[in-house]
């Protein structure tokens, strides 16, 4: 990677033309799961890597066609070639995960080998009684969830908010992303990190994950609160917006239920598709339910209004973002909506206004998109050269029989670092 090629982080919408995205191609860390530890790894099932890899290659192939992609492992390897970064990052990880005994050995490895082991895990060496009898297989556990690069860091404007993961099993992802954004010579940004002792003390119960964090406009954030992003996490974001004293800013908050697990993040029930269209899981976003939609208005560093709104779509319209809601699972019945939402049917990733990527399995959702002017095109056909990406609205469909079982879709698997202004 060319260190002299600078990329200034800049993201002011969910749908501006994509100019750079961070991804992680799943590796053997995905298969280092057993039925026994799958729940600890935040999976409800174990994945078949060969099938997941084949599906992921279509997703990555399309991204490579429309933008510049950066692999986490490559970026991590780049910064680990800086001696000071290598020693401090390894020390931080080994200390926090109770594995200082492996620090000297790791330090002696090459940058690329360390990067690989920090993601795929470091198997335990059974060279004393404690380790011989340990039920653990790893001194540093594999990062099973890192293919969902969306969660551990979030671009907003020219800054990057580092995630405070809801589960300790994902903490290392945030540590790695923080190190990349602070040390990679190619990336120009300022990071905001909630993981400092002071922030953890001031905001007890804080958690923030990128699946809940959406940029509606340069002055509008849309954030979900539920099992992965706490109200304290949103208060932390609010405090950082207040500190900037930047005129009028808005945060729209959508409360999410704790169950089922498919409601894990806001982007599982709501995603932006275009300047004037969004994908919604209608029963939760538009239906009459007990889950609050709150608008917080900040003016020059002070909260000037907190009020409840009818729903997210109406709240956006009040701010001049007029969205036509398109229904996940179509309009034929509750059961198709529930089935397709479960398999990330609302989780679309826009690489330009009105040009999105989603799973081909969610046929009722795709049919609804088609009714709303989106041409449905197989990503495989685009990659094989049998058809082109059209000029107008389109949805490029990727296979997802295995990937969807990991609990995320195209938005979950992509972390944009730069978009053109809309």
Residue pairs with C-beta under 8 A, 6 or more apart in sequence:
1 70
1 74
1 75
1 78
1 186
2 186
3 78
3 185
3 186
4 185
5 186
6 185
6 186
6 187
6 188
7 20
7 186
7 187
7 188
7 417
7 418
8 158
8 188
8 189
8 418
9 155
9 158
9 159
9 160
9 181
9 187
9 188
9 189
9 417
9 418
10 155
10 157
10 158
10 418
10 419
11 155
11 156
11 157
11 215
11 416
11 417
11 418
11 419
12 157
12 215
12 217
12 218
12 419
12 421
12 422
13 215
13 216
13 217
13 218
13 272
13 419
13 421
13 422
14 214
14 215
14 216
14 271
14 272
14 350
15 272
15 273
15 274
15 275
15 350
15 352
15 353
15 354
15 419
15 422
16 352
16 353
16 419
16 420
16 421
16 422
17 351
17 352
17 353
17 419
17 420
18 66
18 67
18 350
18 351
18 352
18 416
18 418
18 419
19 67
19 68
19 418
19 419
19 420
20 67
20 68
20 69
20 70
20 416
20 417
20 418
21 63
21 67
21 68
21 69
21 70
21 414
21 415
21 416
21 417
22 69
22 70
22 71
22 72
22 75
22 149
22 153
22 414
22 415
22 416
22 417
23 60
23 63
23 69
23 70
23 71
23 72
23 149
23 413
23 414
23 415
24 71
24 72
24 73
24 119
24 146
24 147
24 149
25 53
25 56
25 57
25 60
25 71
25 73
25 147
26 47
26 49
26 52
26 53
26 56
26 146
26 147
27 49
27 116
27 119
27 120
28 49
28 120
28 142
29 119
29 120
29 121
29 142
29 143
29 144
29 146
30 47
30 49
30 52
30 144
30 147
30 406
31 46
31 47
31 49
32 120
32 121
32 137
32 138
32 142
32 144
33 41
33 43
33 46
33 47
33 144
34 46
35 46
38 44
38 45
38 46
40 169
41 144
41 145
41 169
42 144
42 145
42 167
42 169
42 170
42 407
43 144
43 405
43 406
43 407
44 261
44 405
44 407
45 405
47 402
47 403
47 405
47 406
48 402
51 401
51 402
52 402
52 403
52 406
54 399
55 398
55 399
55 400
55 401
55 402
55 403
56 147
56 403
56 413
58 379
58 380
58 383
58 398
58 399
59 357
59 379
59 398
59 403
59 410
59 413
60 69
61 379
61 383
62 357
62 379
62 382
62 383
62 396
62 398
63 69
63 351
63 357
63 414
65 382
65 383
65 389
66 351
66 352
66 355
66 389
67 351
70 417
72 119
72 146
72 149
72 176
72 177
72 180
73 115
73 116
73 119
74 115
75 180
75 184
76 115
76 118
76 119
76 176
76 179
76 180
77 111
77 112
77 114
77 115
78 111
78 184
78 185
78 186
79 85
79 86
79 89
79 179
79 180
79 183
79 184
80 86
80 89
80 111
80 112
80 114
80 115
81 111
82 183
85 179
85 183
86 107
86 111
86 114
87 107
89 175
89 176
89 179
90 103
90 106
90 107
90 114
91 103
92 175
93 99
93 118
93 140
93 172
93 175
94 100
94 102
94 103
94 106
94 140
96 171
96 175
97 140
97 141
97 172
99 122
99 139
99 140
101 139
102 122
102 125
102 139
102 140
106 114
106 117
106 122
109 117
117 140
118 140
118 143
118 172
118 176
119 142
119 143
119 146
119 176
120 142
120 143
121 138
121 140
121 141
121 142
121 143
122 138
122 139
122 140
123 137
123 138
123 139
124 131
124 134
124 136
124 137
124 138
124 139
125 131
125 139
126 132
126 134
140 172
141 169
143 170
143 172
143 173
144 169
145 151
145 169
145 170
145 173
145 406
146 152
146 173
147 406
147 408
147 413
148 211
148 406
148 407
148 408
148 412
148 413
149 413
149 414
149 415
150 210
150 211
150 267
150 408
150 411
150 412
150 413
150 414
150 415
151 163
151 165
151 170
151 173
151 209
151 210
151 211
151 228
151 265
151 412
152 162
152 163
152 165
152 170
152 173
152 174
152 176
152 177
152 209
152 210
152 415
153 160
153 161
153 162
153 163
153 174
153 177
153 178
153 181
153 210
153 415
154 160
154 161
154 163
154 208
154 210
154 213
154 415
155 161
155 189
155 215
155 415
155 416
155 417
155 418
156 213
156 215
156 221
157 218
158 189
158 190
159 189
159 190
159 191
159 192
160 177
160 181
160 189
160 190
160 191
160 192
160 417
161 191
161 192
161 194
161 208
161 213
161 237
161 240
162 174
162 177
162 178
162 181
162 191
162 192
162 193
162 194
162 195
163 170
163 173
163 174
163 177
163 208
163 209
163 210
164 174
164 194
164 195
164 206
164 207
164 208
164 233
164 236
165 171
165 173
165 174
165 207
165 209
166 207
166 209
166 227
166 228
166 229
166 230
174 195
175 195
178 191
178 193
178 195
180 187
181 187
181 189
181 191
182 191
187 417
192 240
193 199
194 200
194 203
194 206
194 208
194 233
194 236
199 206
199 236
200 206
203 232
203 233
203 235
203 236
204 232
205 230
205 231
205 232
206 230
206 232
206 233
206 236
207 228
207 229
207 230
207 232
207 233
208 229
208 230
208 233
208 234
208 236
208 237
209 228
209 229
209 265
210 415
211 224
211 228
211 264
211 265
211 266
211 267
211 268
211 408
211 411
211 412
212 223
212 224
212 225
212 226
212 228
212 229
212 256
212 265
212 266
212 267
213 221
213 223
213 229
213 266
214 221
214 222
214 223
214 266
214 267
214 270
214 271
214 272
215 221
215 222
216 222
216 252
216 272
216 316
216 319
216 321
217 319
217 321
219 247
219 248
219 249
219 250
220 249
220 250
220 251
220 252
220 316
220 319
220 321
221 237
221 241
221 249
221 250
221 251
221 252
222 251
222 252
222 254
222 266
222 270
222 312
222 316
223 229
223 234
223 237
223 251
223 252
223 253
223 254
223 266
224 253
224 254
224 255
224 256
224 265
224 266
224 267
224 269
224 270
225 231
225 233
225 234
225 253
225 254
225 255
225 256
226 255
226 256
226 257
226 258
226 263
226 264
226 265
226 266
227 256
227 258
227 264
228 264
228 265
229 265
234 251
234 253
237 251
238 251
238 296
238 298
238 303
241 249
241 251
241 298
242 298
242 301
242 302
242 303
243 301
244 301
245 300
245 301
246 300
247 299
247 300
248 297
248 298
248 299
249 297
249 298
249 299
250 295
250 296
250 297
250 298
250 319
251 295
251 296
251 298
252 293
252 294
252 295
252 296
252 309
252 312
252 315
252 316
252 319
253 292
253 293
253 294
253 295
253 296
254 266
254 269
254 270
254 285
254 291
254 292
254 293
254 312
255 291
255 292
255 293
255 294
256 263
256 265
256 266
256 269
256 284
256 291
257 263
257 284
257 291
260 342
261 407
262 268
262 341
262 342
262 407
263 269
263 284
264 407
265 412
267 346
267 347
267 409
267 411
267 412
268 281
268 341
268 344
268 346
268 347
268 408
268 409
269 280
269 281
269 284
269 285
269 328
269 341
269 346
270 278
270 279
270 280
270 281
270 285
270 312
270 346
271 278
271 279
271 346
271 347
271 348
271 349
271 350
271 411
272 278
272 323
272 350
273 279
273 326
273 348
273 350
273 354
273 356
273 369
273 374
274 350
274 353
274 354
274 393
275 353
275 354
275 422
276 322
276 323
276 324
277 323
277 324
277 325
277 326
277 354
277 372
278 313
278 323
278 324
278 325
278 326
279 325
279 326
279 328
279 346
279 348
279 365
279 369
280 286
280 312
280 313
280 325
280 326
280 327
280 328
280 346
281 327
281 328
281 329
281 337
281 341
281 345
281 346
282 325
282 327
282 328
282 337
283 289
283 334
283 337
284 291
285 311
285 312
285 313
285 325
286 311
286 313
286 325
292 308
293 308
293 309
293 310
293 311
293 312
293 315
294 306
294 307
294 308
294 309
295 305
295 306
295 307
295 308
295 309
295 315
295 318
296 303
296 305
296 306
297 303
297 304
297 305
297 306
298 304
309 315
309 318
313 323
313 325
316 322
316 323
317 323
324 372
326 368
326 369
326 372
327 337
327 365
327 368
328 337
328 340
328 341
328 345
328 346
328 362
328 365
328 368
329 336
329 337
329 338
329 339
329 340
329 341
329 345
329 362
329 364
329 365
329 368
330 336
330 337
330 340
330 364
330 365
330 367
330 368
331 368
332 364
336 364
337 345
337 364
339 345
340 362
340 364
340 365
343 359
343 361
343 362
343 400
343 404
344 358
344 359
344 362
344 400
344 404
344 407
344 408
344 409
344 410
344 412
345 358
345 359
345 362
345 364
345 365
345 409
346 365
347 358
347 359
347 408
347 409
347 410
347 411
347 412
348 356
348 357
348 358
348 395
348 409
348 410
348 411
349 356
349 357
349 358
349 409
349 410
349 411
349 413
349 414
350 356
351 357
353 422
354 374
354 392
354 393
354 394
355 389
355 393
355 394
355 396
356 374
356 394
356 395
356 396
356 410
357 379
357 395
357 396
357 397
357 398
357 410
358 365
358 366
358 395
358 396
358 397
358 398
358 409
358 410
359 397
359 398
359 399
359 400
359 403
359 404
359 409
359 410
360 366
360 378
360 397
360 398
360 399
360 400
361 399
361 400
361 401
361 404
366 376
366 395
366 397
369 376
369 395
370 376
373 392
373 393
374 393
374 394
374 395
375 390
375 392
375 393
375 394
375 395
376 394
376 395
376 397
377 387
377 389
377 390
377 394
377 395
377 396
377 397
378 387
378 396
378 397
379 396
379 397
379 398
380 399
381 387
382 388
382 389
382 396
389 396
398 410
400 409
403 409
403 413
